[in-house]
Amino acid sequence: MIIGAESELAREIMAELYAPYVRSGNPVLFMSNRSAELSKYAANSFLAMKISFINGLAQLSERVDAEIKDVRRAIITDSLIGSQFLYPGCGYGGSCFPKDVQALVMVGKEHGMGMDLFSAIHEINESQKKVLFQKIHKFFKGELKGRTVAVWGLSFKPMTDDMREAPSVTLIEGLLAAGAKVRGYDPVANVEAKRHFGNKIELFEDAYEAVHGADVLAILTEWNEFRSPDFVLLKKELGQAAIFDGRNLYSSHMMARHGFKYFSIGKRDPV
C-alpha cells in the first residue's frame, strides 16, 4: 500500500483507514505525493518493459529463424530474470500500461529528459499490435477485400470486457480499412465491441458461429475456452485451414497434425 501524504495528520488518518487491509503483513509505505505517483508509474512501466522486451525478441526470432519459446525457456531459468510478464504476444492494452508508460514520457519531457527507454517500450508495443494484421495481409498476398476473418477474443486480456487499447481493435480496424469483413466473438466483451464498432463487424454469442463462413481465424485473447477447441470442427468451418494466434496457445506440431497452417508469435511463418 503506497500512500502519498504531506502531513502527519494525513498519515495517521490513512494508516488507521487501511489498517484492516494490511494485517497479514503487507507494508504501508508513506512518501511524498510525487514519489507515490512516480512509484505507480514506475511499477506498471517496468512490467510493460518486460512485455515489450520479449516481443522485441520475438520479432527478431522470426527473422533469424529462432523460436521465441525456446529463447524464453532458456532465459527464465535465471532466477534474476524470472518468468512473469515474459510471454510473447500481440501486445499489451488496457487502461494502465499504455497510459502510465506514456505518462512517464510526458513527465520526462516536461523536465527536459528524453526518456528514450520508455518511448521505445511504447513504440515496440504499438508495432507488436500490428503483427497479426501483417501476417494475414501477407497470407492473402495483400488482397483482403472481400475476405472474412473470424476474431476470437476482443478484450485486452481474459476475465474482463475492457477493450481500451486492445490489440483486437488495432487488428479489426486494419482489416476493415483493407476491405475485409470481421466476425467476432468474446465471452464477455461483445457488448463493449458493439459499442465500439457498431454494425461494422458481426458479433456472435458462440465461438464456432463466428468461425462459420470465415476464411481464417485470428486469436487475440487467451481465454481458457480457446485453449482446447474442436479442431476438426474448426477445419470444417474455415474456408482455409489457417489460424493466426496472437497468444501462442498451441504448438506448431499439434497444428500440423490437424492440418492447419499455424501463424504464431516469435516463430517463422509456414510457407
C-alpha positions, 0 to 999 in steps of 0.5 A: 500500500503506497500512500502519498501524504504531506502531513502527519495528520494525513498519515495517521488518518490513512494508516488507521483507514487501511489498517484492516487491509494490511494485517497479514503483513503487507507494508504501508509505505508513506512518501511524498505525493510525487514519489507515490505517483512516480512509484505507480508509474514506475511499477506498471512501466517496468512490467510493460518493459518486460512485455515489450522486451520479449516481443522485441525478441520475438520479432527478431526470432522470426527473422533469424529463424529462432523460436521465441519459446525456446529463447524464453525457456532458456532465459527464465531459468535465471532466477534474476530474470524470472518468468512473469510478464515474459510471454510473447504476444500481440501486445499489451492494452488496457487502461494502465500500461499504455497510459502510465508508460506514456505518462512517464514520457510526458513527465520526462519531457516536461523536465527536459529528459528524453526518456528514450527507454520508455518511448521505445517500450511504447513504440515496440508495443504499438508495432507488436499490435500490428503483427497479426494484421501483417501476417494475414495481409501477407497470407492473402498476398495483400488482397483482403477485400472481400475476405472474412476473418473470424476474431476470437477474443476482443478484450485486452486480456481474459476475465474482463470486457475492457477493450481500451487499447486492445490489440483486437481493435488495432487488428479489426480496424486494419482489416476493415480499412483493407476491405475485409469483413470481421466476425467476432466473438468474446465471452464477455466483451461483445457488448463493449465491441458493439459499442465500439464498432457498431454494425461494422463487424458481426458479433456472435454469442458462440465461438464456432458461429463466428468461425462459420463462413470465415476464411481464417481465424485470428486469436487475440485473447487467451481465454481458457475456452480457446485453449482446447477447441474442436479442431476438426470442427474448426477445419470444417468451418474455415474456408482455409485451414489457417489460424493466426494466434496472437497468444501462442496457445498451441504448438506448431506440431499439434497444428500440423497434425490437424492440418492447419497452417499455424501463424504464431508469435516469435516463430517463422511463418509456414510457407 
